[in-house]
Amino acid sequence: MTTAAAYENQAILTYRISFTAGPDLVGTIKRTSGSTVVESTYYHGLPEPKGRLAGEYRHDSDPEKRTVNILANAILERLGCDDERYLAEILAQVTGGSIDLYSDKGPCHSCRAILKQFLQDYPMLASCVVTYRKTDGRGRPLLALEPAGGDLHGSYGYEDAVEFNGNWRKVLR
């Protein structure tokens, strides 16, 4: 089950992926929360772990999840892989790269799990930098790890994020 977002969250994923042969895959993917999900869902994220919504997938249309799925699909397409069974064999062709994810709000528990899984699947990436705002849309300060509130579990962001150019930033690896 997915609900409409109480606020609009935008995610921008900028990437450069290198391969053993051919040009790098370079680009930017932008998505906004709450819109219909039509892209692949290779990475599924996590359900709500407790409370009255336990087990429900409340983050299916989160833009962080969607941008990572689109990038995974672009890499597989570039490698000519249309069957996940051969994924491990073909990933050896990815030799490096980096991704930068900007989010209006820090990633939730589900999107953090997707980023972790993506980095496990692509260990050759040199870096993944997640940046998100230090203030909400009304200028109120946001904590590095902001409680989700309402019926949602956990929090948004990373407890050990650091301030960088007026935003929160976390380098994953």
mmCIF file of the C-alpha atoms, coordinates in Angstrom:
data_MODEL
# 
_entry.id   MODEL 
# 
loop_
_atom_site.group_PDB 
_atom_site.id 
_atom_site.type_symbol 
_atom_site.label_atom_id 
_atom_site.label_alt_id 
_atom_site.label_comp_id 
_atom_site.label_asym_id 
_atom_site.label_entity_id 
_atom_site.label_seq_id 
_atom_site.pdbx_PDB_ins_code 
_atom_site.Cartn_x 
_atom_site.Cartn_y 
_atom_site.Cartn_z 
_atom_site.occupancy 
_atom_site.B_iso_or_equiv 
_atom_site.pdbx_formal_charge 
_atom_site.auth_seq_id 
_atom_site.auth_comp_id 
_atom_site.auth_asym_id 
_atom_site.auth_atom_id 
_atom_site.pdbx_PDB_model_num 
ATOM 1   C CA . MET A 1 1   ? 0.000  0.000   0.000   1.00 0.00 ? 1   MET A CA 1 
ATOM 2   C CA . THR A 1 2   ? 1.263  3.454   -0.874  1.00 0.00 ? 2   THR A CA 1 
ATOM 3   C CA . THR A 1 3   ? -0.089 6.758   0.327   1.00 0.00 ? 3   THR A CA 1 
ATOM 4   C CA . ALA A 1 4   ? 0.262  10.178  -1.214  1.00 0.00 ? 4   ALA A CA 1 
ATOM 5   C CA . ALA A 1 5   ? 3.147  12.117  0.248   1.00 0.00 ? 5   ALA A CA 1 
ATOM 6   C CA . ALA A 1 6   ? 2.232  14.820  2.737   1.00 0.00 ? 6   ALA A CA 1 
ATOM 7   C CA . TYR A 1 7   ? 4.891  16.981  1.111   1.00 0.00 ? 7   TYR A CA 1 
ATOM 8   C CA . GLU A 1 8   ? 6.648  16.974  -2.214  1.00 0.00 ? 8   GLU A CA 1 
ATOM 9   C CA . ASN A 1 9   ? 10.085 15.412  -2.068  1.00 0.00 ? 9   ASN A CA 1 
ATOM 10  C CA . GLN A 1 10  ? 12.446 15.615  -5.010  1.00 0.00 ? 10  GLN A CA 1 
ATOM 11  C CA . ALA A 1 11  ? 15.505 13.432  -5.578  1.00 0.00 ? 11  ALA A CA 1 
ATOM 12  C CA . ILE A 1 12  ? 18.248 14.146  -8.102  1.00 0.00 ? 12  ILE A CA 1 
ATOM 13  C CA . LEU A 1 13  ? 20.745 11.378  -8.840  1.00 0.00 ? 13  LEU A CA 1 
ATOM 14  C CA . THR A 1 14  ? 23.881 12.342  -10.790 1.00 0.00 ? 14  THR A CA 1 
ATOM 15  C CA . TYR A 1 15  ? 26.114 9.497   -11.910 1.00 0.00 ? 15  TYR A CA 1 
ATOM 16  C CA . ARG A 1 16  ? 29.175 8.418   -13.869 1.00 0.00 ? 16  ARG A CA 1 
ATOM 17  C CA . ILE A 1 17  ? 29.681 4.680   -14.344 1.00 0.00 ? 17  ILE A CA 1 
ATOM 18  C CA . SER A 1 18  ? 32.772 3.253   -16.096 1.00 0.00 ? 18  SER A CA 1 
ATOM 19  C CA . PHE A 1 19  ? 32.960 -0.047  -17.989 1.00 0.00 ? 19  PHE A CA 1 
ATOM 20  C CA . THR A 1 20  ? 35.718 -2.314  -19.317 1.00 0.00 ? 20  THR A CA 1 
ATOM 21  C CA . ALA A 1 21  ? 34.771 -1.299  -22.857 1.00 0.00 ? 21  ALA A CA 1 
ATOM 22  C CA . GLY A 1 22  ? 32.872 1.577   -24.361 1.00 0.00 ? 22  GLY A CA 1 
ATOM 23  C CA . PRO A 1 23  ? 31.979 5.017   -23.069 1.00 0.00 ? 23  PRO A CA 1 
ATOM 24  C CA . ASP A 1 24  ? 31.047 5.887   -19.503 1.00 0.00 ? 24  ASP A CA 1 
ATOM 25  C CA . LEU A 1 25  ? 27.389 6.055   -18.581 1.00 0.00 ? 25  LEU A CA 1 
ATOM 26  C CA . VAL A 1 26  ? 26.840 9.642   -17.446 1.00 0.00 ? 26  VAL A CA 1 
ATOM 27  C CA . GLY A 1 27  ? 23.656 11.459  -16.565 1.00 0.00 ? 27  GLY A CA 1 
ATOM 28  C CA . THR A 1 28  ? 21.150 12.876  -14.128 1.00 0.00 ? 28  THR A CA 1 
ATOM 29  C CA . ILE A 1 29  ? 17.844 11.375  -13.031 1.00 0.00 ? 29  ILE A CA 1 
ATOM 30  C CA . LYS A 1 30  ? 15.165 13.524  -11.352 1.00 0.00 ? 30  LYS A CA 1 
ATOM 31  C CA . ARG A 1 31  ? 12.018 12.216  -9.699  1.00 0.00 ? 31  ARG A CA 1 
ATOM 32  C CA . THR A 1 32  ? 9.373  13.664  -7.387  1.00 0.00 ? 32  THR A CA 1 
ATOM 33  C CA . SER A 1 33  ? 7.391  11.826  -4.715  1.00 0.00 ? 33  SER A CA 1 
ATOM 34  C CA . GLY A 1 34  ? 3.786  10.882  -5.056  1.00 0.00 ? 34  GLY A CA 1 
ATOM 35  C CA . SER A 1 35  ? 3.674  10.392  -8.811  1.00 0.00 ? 35  SER A CA 1 
ATOM 36  C CA . THR A 1 36  ? 2.746  7.083   -10.389 1.00 0.00 ? 36  THR A CA 1 
ATOM 37  C CA . VAL A 1 37  ? 5.572  4.534   -10.422 1.00 0.00 ? 37  VAL A CA 1 
ATOM 38  C CA . VAL A 1 38  ? 6.116  3.161   -13.932 1.00 0.00 ? 38  VAL A CA 1 
ATOM 39  C CA . GLU A 1 39  ? 9.817  2.342   -13.770 1.00 0.00 ? 39  GLU A CA 1 
ATOM 40  C CA . SER A 1 40  ? 11.246 -1.041  -12.836 1.00 0.00 ? 40  SER A CA 1 
ATOM 41  C CA . THR A 1 41  ? 11.371 -1.962  -9.175  1.00 0.00 ? 41  THR A CA 1 
ATOM 42  C CA . TYR A 1 42  ? 14.533 -4.051  -9.061  1.00 0.00 ? 42  TYR A CA 1 
ATOM 43  C CA . TYR A 1 43  ? 15.140 -2.728  -5.540  1.00 0.00 ? 43  TYR A CA 1 
ATOM 44  C CA . HIS A 1 44  ? 12.067 -3.029  -3.337  1.00 0.00 ? 44  HIS A CA 1 
ATOM 45  C CA . GLY A 1 45  ? 13.014 -1.399  -0.062  1.00 0.00 ? 45  GLY A CA 1 
ATOM 46  C CA . LEU A 1 46  ? 11.655 -2.339  3.341   1.00 0.00 ? 46  LEU A CA 1 
ATOM 47  C CA . PRO A 1 47  ? 8.123  -2.372  4.768   1.00 0.00 ? 47  PRO A CA 1 
ATOM 48  C CA . GLU A 1 48  ? 7.152  -0.440  7.867   1.00 0.00 ? 48  GLU A CA 1 
ATOM 49  C CA . PRO A 1 49  ? 8.625  -2.535  10.702  1.00 0.00 ? 49  PRO A CA 1 
ATOM 50  C CA . LYS A 1 50  ? 6.312  -1.627  13.594  1.00 0.00 ? 50  LYS A CA 1 
ATOM 51  C CA . GLY A 1 51  ? 3.213  0.272   14.613  1.00 0.00 ? 51  GLY A CA 1 
ATOM 52  C CA . ARG A 1 52  ? -0.231 -0.043  13.077  1.00 0.00 ? 52  ARG A CA 1 
ATOM 53  C CA . LEU A 1 53  ? 1.208  0.069   9.536   1.00 0.00 ? 53  LEU A CA 1 
ATOM 54  C CA . ALA A 1 54  ? 3.704  -2.763  10.157  1.00 0.00 ? 54  ALA A CA 1 
ATOM 55  C CA . GLY A 1 55  ? 4.374  -4.768  7.004   1.00 0.00 ? 55  GLY A CA 1 
ATOM 56  C CA . GLU A 1 56  ? 2.959  -2.146  4.633   1.00 0.00 ? 56  GLU A CA 1 
ATOM 57  C CA . TYR A 1 57  ? 5.145  -0.683  1.901   1.00 0.00 ? 57  TYR A CA 1 
ATOM 58  C CA . ARG A 1 58  ? 4.632  3.029   2.436   1.00 0.00 ? 58  ARG A CA 1 
ATOM 59  C CA . HIS A 1 59  ? 7.617  4.159   0.354   1.00 0.00 ? 59  HIS A CA 1 
ATOM 60  C CA . ASP A 1 60  ? 6.969  2.660   -3.087  1.00 0.00 ? 60  ASP A CA 1 
ATOM 61  C CA . SER A 1 61  ? 6.842  6.054   -4.781  1.00 0.00 ? 61  SER A CA 1 
ATOM 62  C CA . ASP A 1 62  ? 9.759  7.642   -2.907  1.00 0.00 ? 62  ASP A CA 1 
ATOM 63  C CA . PRO A 1 63  ? 11.968 9.431   -5.425  1.00 0.00 ? 63  PRO A CA 1 
ATOM 64  C CA . GLU A 1 64  ? 15.213 8.116   -3.899  1.00 0.00 ? 64  GLU A CA 1 
ATOM 65  C CA . LYS A 1 65  ? 14.086 4.535   -4.540  1.00 0.00 ? 65  LYS A CA 1 
ATOM 66  C CA . ARG A 1 66  ? 12.930 5.346   -8.037  1.00 0.00 ? 66  ARG A CA 1 
ATOM 67  C CA . THR A 1 67  ? 16.170 7.069   -9.117  1.00 0.00 ? 67  THR A CA 1 
ATOM 68  C CA . VAL A 1 68  ? 18.303 4.145   -7.904  1.00 0.00 ? 68  VAL A CA 1 
ATOM 69  C CA . ASN A 1 69  ? 16.070 1.682   -9.788  1.00 0.00 ? 69  ASN A CA 1 
ATOM 70  C CA . ILE A 1 70  ? 16.307 3.724   -12.974 1.00 0.00 ? 70  ILE A CA 1 
ATOM 71  C CA . LEU A 1 71  ? 20.117 3.834   -12.695 1.00 0.00 ? 71  LEU A CA 1 
ATOM 72  C CA . ALA A 1 72  ? 20.301 0.066   -12.092 1.00 0.00 ? 72  ALA A CA 1 
ATOM 73  C CA . ASN A 1 73  ? 18.172 -0.468  -15.205 1.00 0.00 ? 73  ASN A CA 1 
ATOM 74  C CA . ALA A 1 74  ? 20.391 1.863   -17.262 1.00 0.00 ? 74  ALA A CA 1 
ATOM 75  C CA . ILE A 1 75  ? 23.507 -0.071  -16.187 1.00 0.00 ? 75  ILE A CA 1 
ATOM 76  C CA . LEU A 1 76  ? 21.915 -3.422  -17.042 1.00 0.00 ? 76  LEU A CA 1 
ATOM 77  C CA . GLU A 1 77  ? 20.732 -2.079  -20.397 1.00 0.00 ? 77  GLU A CA 1 
ATOM 78  C CA . ARG A 1 78  ? 24.216 -0.713  -21.147 1.00 0.00 ? 78  ARG A CA 1 
ATOM 79  C CA . LEU A 1 79  ? 25.637 -4.162  -20.346 1.00 0.00 ? 79  LEU A CA 1 
ATOM 80  C CA . GLY A 1 80  ? 23.041 -5.892  -22.500 1.00 0.00 ? 80  GLY A CA 1 
ATOM 81  C CA . CYS A 1 81  ? 21.741 -7.881  -19.542 1.00 0.00 ? 81  CYS A CA 1 
ATOM 82  C CA . ASP A 1 82  ? 18.041 -8.641  -19.629 1.00 0.00 ? 82  ASP A CA 1 
ATOM 83  C CA . ASP A 1 83  ? 18.084 -11.540 -17.184 1.00 0.00 ? 83  ASP A CA 1 
ATOM 84  C CA . GLU A 1 84  ? 18.927 -11.078 -13.493 1.00 0.00 ? 84  GLU A CA 1 
ATOM 85  C CA . ARG A 1 85  ? 20.400 -14.610 -13.316 1.00 0.00 ? 85  ARG A CA 1 
ATOM 86  C CA . TYR A 1 86  ? 23.447 -13.381 -15.254 1.00 0.00 ? 86  TYR A CA 1 
ATOM 87  C CA . LEU A 1 87  ? 23.811 -10.165 -13.296 1.00 0.00 ? 87  LEU A CA 1 
ATOM 88  C CA . ALA A 1 88  ? 26.784 -11.276 -11.165 1.00 0.00 ? 88  ALA A CA 1 
ATOM 89  C CA . GLU A 1 89  ? 28.731 -12.402 -14.234 1.00 0.00 ? 89  GLU A CA 1 
ATOM 90  C CA . ILE A 1 90  ? 28.100 -9.277  -16.242 1.00 0.00 ? 90  ILE A CA 1 
ATOM 91  C CA . LEU A 1 91  ? 28.755 -6.782  -13.407 1.00 0.00 ? 91  LEU A CA 1 
ATOM 92  C CA . ALA A 1 92  ? 32.485 -7.495  -13.741 1.00 0.00 ? 92  ALA A CA 1 
ATOM 93  C CA . GLN A 1 93  ? 32.298 -5.169  -16.760 1.00 0.00 ? 93  GLN A CA 1 
ATOM 94  C CA . VAL A 1 94  ? 31.584 -2.228  -14.433 1.00 0.00 ? 94  VAL A CA 1 
ATOM 95  C CA . THR A 1 95  ? 35.013 -0.922  -13.428 1.00 0.00 ? 95  THR A CA 1 
ATOM 96  C CA . GLY A 1 96  ? 34.203 2.157   -11.375 1.00 0.00 ? 96  GLY A CA 1 
ATOM 97  C CA . GLY A 1 97  ? 32.132 5.241   -10.995 1.00 0.00 ? 97  GLY A CA 1 
ATOM 98  C CA . SER A 1 98  ? 30.376 7.492   -8.556  1.00 0.00 ? 98  SER A CA 1 
ATOM 99  C CA . ILE A 1 99  ? 26.871 8.593   -7.707  1.00 0.00 ? 99  ILE A CA 1 
ATOM 100 C CA . ASP A 1 100 ? 25.604 11.707  -5.966  1.00 0.00 ? 100 ASP A CA 1 
ATOM 101 C CA . LEU A 1 101 ? 22.068 11.727  -4.615  1.00 0.00 ? 101 LEU A CA 1 
ATOM 102 C CA . TYR A 1 102 ? 20.396 14.965  -3.574  1.00 0.00 ? 102 TYR A CA 1 
ATOM 103 C CA . SER A 1 103 ? 17.100 14.673  -1.717  1.00 0.00 ? 103 SER A CA 1 
ATOM 104 C CA . ASP A 1 104 ? 14.902 17.410  -0.305  1.00 0.00 ? 104 ASP A CA 1 
ATOM 105 C CA . LYS A 1 105 ? 14.401 15.190  2.733   1.00 0.00 ? 105 LYS A CA 1 
ATOM 106 C CA . GLY A 1 106 ? 16.937 12.600  3.830   1.00 0.00 ? 106 GLY A CA 1 
ATOM 107 C CA . PRO A 1 107 ? 16.300 8.982   2.785   1.00 0.00 ? 107 PRO A CA 1 
ATOM 108 C CA . CYS A 1 108 ? 13.867 6.977   4.931   1.00 0.00 ? 108 CYS A CA 1 
ATOM 109 C CA . HIS A 1 109 ? 14.652 3.525   6.386   1.00 0.00 ? 109 HIS A CA 1 
ATOM 110 C CA . SER A 1 110 ? 13.434 1.863   3.190   1.00 0.00 ? 110 SER A CA 1 
ATOM 111 C CA . CYS A 1 111 ? 15.469 4.056   0.821   1.00 0.00 ? 111 CYS A CA 1 
ATOM 112 C CA . ARG A 1 112 ? 18.574 3.743   3.022   1.00 0.00 ? 112 ARG A CA 1 
ATOM 113 C CA . ALA A 1 113 ? 18.256 -0.048  2.650   1.00 0.00 ? 113 ALA A CA 1 
ATOM 114 C CA . ILE A 1 114 ? 17.999 0.327   -1.142  1.00 0.00 ? 114 ILE A CA 1 
ATOM 115 C CA . LEU A 1 115 ? 21.137 2.470   -1.271  1.00 0.00 ? 115 LEU A CA 1 
ATOM 116 C CA . LYS A 1 116 ? 22.974 -0.094  0.872   1.00 0.00 ? 116 LYS A CA 1 
ATOM 117 C CA . GLN A 1 117 ? 21.883 -2.957  -1.398  1.00 0.00 ? 117 GLN A CA 1 
ATOM 118 C CA . PHE A 1 118 ? 22.826 -0.995  -4.530  1.00 0.00 ? 118 PHE A CA 1 
ATOM 119 C CA . LEU A 1 119 ? 26.331 -0.394  -3.161  1.00 0.00 ? 119 LEU A CA 1 
ATOM 120 C CA . GLN A 1 120 ? 26.650 -4.091  -2.296  1.00 0.00 ? 120 GLN A CA 1 
ATOM 121 C CA . ASP A 1 121 ? 25.666 -4.981  -5.868  1.00 0.00 ? 121 ASP A CA 1 
ATOM 122 C CA . TYR A 1 122 ? 28.097 -2.406  -7.314  1.00 0.00 ? 122 TYR A CA 1 
ATOM 123 C CA . PRO A 1 123 ? 31.142 -2.554  -4.998  1.00 0.00 ? 123 PRO A CA 1 
ATOM 124 C CA . MET A 1 124 ? 33.330 -1.095  -7.720  1.00 0.00 ? 124 MET A CA 1 
ATOM 125 C CA . LEU A 1 125 ? 31.744 2.357   -7.332  1.00 0.00 ? 125 LEU A CA 1 
ATOM 126 C CA . ALA A 1 126 ? 34.229 4.723   -5.748  1.00 0.00 ? 126 ALA A CA 1 
ATOM 127 C CA . SER A 1 127 ? 31.650 6.776   -3.879  1.00 0.00 ? 127 SER A CA 1 
ATOM 128 C CA . CYS A 1 128 ? 28.023 7.457   -3.142  1.00 0.00 ? 128 CYS A CA 1 
ATOM 129 C CA . VAL A 1 129 ? 27.342 10.845  -1.625  1.00 0.00 ? 129 VAL A CA 1 
ATOM 130 C CA . VAL A 1 130 ? 23.883 11.597  -0.203  1.00 0.00 ? 130 VAL A CA 1 
ATOM 131 C CA . THR A 1 131 ? 23.009 15.247  0.383   1.00 0.00 ? 131 THR A CA 1 
ATOM 132 C CA . TYR A 1 132 ? 19.753 16.583  1.805   1.00 0.00 ? 132 TYR A CA 1 
ATOM 133 C CA . ARG A 1 133 ? 18.368 19.841  3.127   1.00 0.00 ? 133 ARG A CA 1 
ATOM 134 C CA . LYS A 1 134 ? 18.998 21.263  6.583   1.00 0.00 ? 134 LYS A CA 1 
ATOM 135 C CA . THR A 1 135 ? 15.684 23.136  6.540   1.00 0.00 ? 135 THR A CA 1 
ATOM 136 C CA . ASP A 1 136 ? 12.170 22.176  5.525   1.00 0.00 ? 136 ASP A CA 1 
ATOM 137 C CA . GLY A 1 137 ? 10.084 24.008  2.923   1.00 0.00 ? 137 GLY A CA 1 
ATOM 138 C CA . ARG A 1 138 ? 9.166  26.634  5.519   1.00 0.00 ? 138 ARG A CA 1 
ATOM 139 C CA . GLY A 1 139 ? 12.741 27.314  6.588   1.00 0.00 ? 139 GLY A CA 1 
ATOM 140 C CA . ARG A 1 140 ? 12.503 25.356  9.843   1.00 0.00 ? 140 ARG A CA 1 
ATOM 141 C CA . PRO A 1 141 ? 15.680 23.479  10.777  1.00 0.00 ? 141 PRO A CA 1 
ATOM 142 C CA . LEU A 1 142 ? 15.835 19.733  10.151  1.00 0.00 ? 142 LEU A CA 1 
ATOM 143 C CA . LEU A 1 143 ? 17.962 17.379  12.195  1.00 0.00 ? 143 LEU A CA 1 
ATOM 144 C CA . ALA A 1 144 ? 20.496 15.153  10.417  1.00 0.00 ? 144 ALA A CA 1 
ATOM 145 C CA . LEU A 1 145 ? 18.273 12.245  11.507  1.00 0.00 ? 145 LEU A CA 1 
ATOM 146 C CA . GLU A 1 146 ? 14.701 13.580  11.476  1.00 0.00 ? 146 GLU A CA 1 
ATOM 147 C CA . PRO A 1 147 ? 11.885 11.508  13.084  1.00 0.00 ? 147 PRO A CA 1 
ATOM 148 C CA . ALA A 1 148 ? 9.383  10.279  10.482  1.00 0.00 ? 148 ALA A CA 1 
ATOM 149 C CA . GLY A 1 149 ? 6.333  11.277  12.497  1.00 0.00 ? 149 GLY A CA 1 
ATOM 150 C CA . GLY A 1 150 ? 2.726  10.281  12.025  1.00 0.00 ? 150 GLY A CA 1 
ATOM 151 C CA . ASP A 1 151 ? 2.211  6.567   11.521  1.00 0.00 ? 151 ASP A CA 1 
ATOM 152 C CA . LEU A 1 152 ? 5.553  6.035   9.770   1.00 0.00 ? 152 LEU A CA 1 
ATOM 153 C CA . HIS A 1 153 ? 8.454  4.265   11.451  1.00 0.00 ? 153 HIS A CA 1 
ATOM 154 C CA . GLY A 1 154 ? 11.971 5.483   12.045  1.00 0.00 ? 154 GLY A CA 1 
ATOM 155 C CA . SER A 1 155 ? 13.462 8.614   10.636  1.00 0.00 ? 155 SER A CA 1 
ATOM 156 C CA . TYR A 1 156 ? 14.782 10.370  7.565   1.00 0.00 ? 156 TYR A CA 1 
ATOM 157 C CA . GLY A 1 157 ? 18.472 10.997  6.962   1.00 0.00 ? 157 GLY A CA 1 
ATOM 158 C CA . TYR A 1 158 ? 21.601 9.755   8.713   1.00 0.00 ? 158 TYR A CA 1 
ATOM 159 C CA . GLU A 1 159 ? 22.571 10.281  12.334  1.00 0.00 ? 159 GLU A CA 1 
ATOM 160 C CA . ASP A 1 160 ? 26.223 10.807  11.391  1.00 0.00 ? 160 ASP A CA 1 
ATOM 161 C CA . ALA A 1 161 ? 25.597 13.169  8.455   1.00 0.00 ? 161 ALA A CA 1 
ATOM 162 C CA . VAL A 1 162 ? 27.752 16.302  8.544   1.00 0.00 ? 162 VAL A CA 1 
ATOM 163 C CA . GLU A 1 163 ? 26.924 19.856  7.604   1.00 0.00 ? 163 GLU A CA 1 
ATOM 164 C CA . PHE A 1 164 ? 28.219 20.795  4.154   1.00 0.00 ? 164 PHE A CA 1 
ATOM 165 C CA . ASN A 1 165 ? 27.365 24.037  2.313   1.00 0.00 ? 165 ASN A CA 1 
ATOM 166 C CA . GLY A 1 166 ? 24.168 24.536  4.297   1.00 0.00 ? 166 GLY A CA 1 
ATOM 167 C CA . ASN A 1 167 ? 22.945 20.954  3.781   1.00 0.00 ? 167 ASN A CA 1 
ATOM 168 C CA . TRP A 1 168 ? 23.410 17.572  5.436   1.00 0.00 ? 168 TRP A CA 1 
ATOM 169 C CA . ARG A 1 169 ? 25.827 15.189  3.724   1.00 0.00 ? 169 ARG A CA 1 
ATOM 170 C CA . LYS A 1 170 ? 26.739 11.526  4.195   1.00 0.00 ? 170 LYS A CA 1 
ATOM 171 C CA . VAL A 1 171 ? 29.348 9.630   2.162   1.00 0.00 ? 171 VAL A CA 1 
ATOM 172 C CA . LEU A 1 172 ? 28.334 5.971   1.923   1.00 0.00 ? 172 LEU A CA 1 
ATOM 173 C CA . ARG A 1 173 ? 30.625 3.042   1.464   1.00 0.00 ? 173 ARG A CA 1 
# 
